[in-house]
């Protein structure tokens, strides 16, 4: 699950659709409608607000607005609550980390879309977020200086579970 701090305008069509689905999943988690993903770190910043459901609803509204601008027909009735416009603080380091991460994804997955965003030097955040100084978020697994990246952590976990080889 990735709930981008970046404005959804930078996502290719595949990324925008995935974001909509993942944000709807986040909404279901925050409503207590699923047992999976309940401890997902991407939900931290929503849980740290006065009203997590209003926060995720505002996030979904931003994604929906971008999808509508592009001519997609995402079902707005899937947003469970009216979204609050109380902006959530997000760090410049988080925005920068995500920008580099997205650029690498798009360079491989969608070179033509990457070409349209390649010259952007200062990306804007999703409308829900207010950028403040600071490093990448504590919950960001792959950020420099943070915990092991997901692939390395998964490999290490697998190696720890393997039974010892006996001769």
N, C-alpha and C positions, 0 to 999 in steps of 0.2 A: 504494500500500500504506500503510495506517495501522494501526499496532499501538498502540492507545490506552493511555495511562498511566491514564486514568480507569477506574473499575470498570465492567464491562460492563452493570451494572444500569441505567445511564443511556441505553443505546442502544435505539432502537426496533427492531422485529423485522427490518427491512431492514438496519439497521446491525449487529445481532448476527450475522445470517447472513453478511454481508460480512466481518465481523471473523474469524469462524471460517474462512472460505475464505482470507483473506489470511494468517492465522497458519499455516494448513496450507502455504500457498505459502512462507512464511518458513522453515518447518521443512524443506521440500524444498530450498530454497536452502542452508540451513546444513548439510544432509546431502550437498550436492554433486550433487543429482539434477536440477538444471536449470541452463541457461546464462543465463537471464534473471534480472534483479533482483539479481545477485550483488553489485553495489555500492550497493544501495539504502540510504540513510541510516537508515531505520528499524531496520535490523539491527545498527547500531553498538553499541547497549547490550547486545545479546545476545553479540555477538562479543567484547566487552570483559569477559566473565565467564570463569571458569575452565572452565566447560562450557557452551558455547552451546546444545547440543542439550538438555541438562537444563533450561536456562533457558526455551527456547521451549516445551518440554513442560510446564513448570509454568505458563507463560502460557496454553497451550491448555487445561490442566486448569481454570484459573479461568474461561475462556470456557465450557467444557463445563458446569461447575457452574451457571453462570447460565442457560444454555440449558435444562438439566434442571429447574431451579427453575421455569422458565416453561412447562414441558411439551413442549419440543422434544426431538427424538430424534437429536442429533448422534452420529455413530459414534465412540465413545471409542477404538476400536481403531486409529483413524487417527493417534493420538498415538504417535510412534515410540519414545519413551524414557520411563522413569520421571522425573517432574519433580522437580527439586530445590526445596526450600523456602528456599534461600539467597536472601534478598531482594536485589533490585537497587535501588540508589539512583536516584532520579529527583527532579528539582528541583520546588519549589513553582511556579516560573515556568513550567515545562513543563505542570504540571497545570492551572494557571490559563489558559495559552494554549489548551490542548485544550478546556477547559470552555467558553471563549468561542467557539471554533470549532464545537464540537458544538451549542451553543445556537443559533447562526446557521443551521446546517444543518437542525436540527429545526424551527426557526421556519418555514422554508419547506417542507420535505419532509413533516413530520408534525406539524402544529399541535396535534392532540389529544395526542400524546405529549409535545410540548414543554410543554403545560399541566401535565402530571404532574410535570415536573422543574423547572418555572419558579421555584419558591420555594426550591430548594436553593441555599444560599449557599456552603457548603463541601463540595464533592464529595469522596468518598473515592476512593483509587486502586485499581487492580487489586490483588488480594492479593499479587502478586509484588513490587510496588514499595514501597519505603520512601522517604517524602518527606523531602528535605533542603532547606535554604535554597538559593536560587540562581535564576538567570534561565532562560529557555527554552533547551533543548538547542542546542548548536552545529549539529547536523544538521537542525534544524527550519527548513525553507525559508521558510515564510511568517511566522515570528515577527517582531515588531517589532525593528528593529535587526539583523536577519539579512539573508541574501541576498534578492534579488528573489523575489516570489511566483512560483509555477509558471506562471501564465498570462502574466504580464509577461515572464518569462524565455523562455518558448516563443515569444512574439511577437517578442522581440528576436532570438532565434536565427533565426527564419524571415526576418526582415528582413535579417540579415547574409548569409544564403545566397542571397537574390534577386539575379539578375544585374542589372547596371546597365542602365538604360533608355537605348537609343541613339536619337538622332534621325535 
